[in-house]
Amino acid sequence: MPKTDTFERALVEGRHLLQRYGFNGFSFKHLAEALGIRTPSLYDHFASKEELGNRLIDSYREMLSKWHVKIETLEPPEKVREFFVIFGKFSRDGFKLCPASALTADWQTLPKSMRKNIQRLVSDQEAWLAGVIEEGIRRGDFAAGESARLATVVYAMGIGAPFLARVHGEVAVVEQIQNEALRFLRGSKT
């Protein structure tokens, strides 16, 4: 199926609804209303809400892949900072959550295909972060440690930051967590 303007707009608006309300917090009707189209028109682009969900995950993975390329020349500590900048942007935009976080909050009720797709997305991000940390360890930017384990901890800090910013009503929480993540990676060195 060729991508159309409505298809692309549906992905953008679907991501906004997902980040604000969670996957179970919106319907095709909500999405159609946000797009100014009739609900049945969405079925021209997505056979089901599950397909929409998988397309949202795929589009987010594509965006992150492009972002990885964009920041490839930065030093490891700067890459980690930029990783947290993404979460700060979500928080500054109406205290939205990361799409992966928003989907994971609905984990138990998501179709199996979406859960597998989220697992791939998270695995990709943890692997990327582990590579950044490994490079930082080799360069002496970060303290020695098992890069995969460290990546999981830092990823959890990033994913959790928008939740806490939302609860506290304070975007600065994301930057505070970013600073603690860098301190953690440096082995508590300032």
Stockholm file with secondary structure:
# STOCKHOLM 1.0

chainA/1-190         MPKTDTFERALVEGRHLLQRYGFNGFSFKHLAEALGIRTPSLYDHFASKEELGNRLIDSYREMLSKWHVKIETLEPPEKVREFFVIFGKFSRDGFKLCPASALTADWQTLPKSMRKNIQRLVSDQEAWLAGVIEEGIRRGDFAAGESARLATVVYAMGIGAPFLARVHGEVAVVEQIQNEALRFLRGSKT
#=GR chainA/1-190 SS CCCCHHHHHHHHHHHHHHHHHCGGGCCHHHHHHHHTSCHHHHTTTCSSHHHHHHHHHHHHHHHHHHHHHHTTTSCHHHHHHHHHHHHHHHHHTTSCCCHHHHHHHTGGGSCHHHHHHHHHHHHHHHHHHHHHHHHHHHHTSSCSSCHHHHHHHHHHHHHHHHHHHHHHTCTHHHHHHHHHHHHHHTTSCC
#=GC SS_cons         CCCCHHHHHHHHHHHHHHHHHCGGGCCHHHHHHHHTSCHHHHTTTCSSHHHHHHHHHHHHHHHHHHHHHHTTTSCHHHHHHHHHHHHHHHHHTTSCCCHHHHHHHTGGGSCHHHHHHHHHHHHHHHHHHHHHHHHHHHHTSSCSSCHHHHHHHHHHHHHHHHHHHHHHTCTHHHHHHHHHHHHHHTTSCC
//
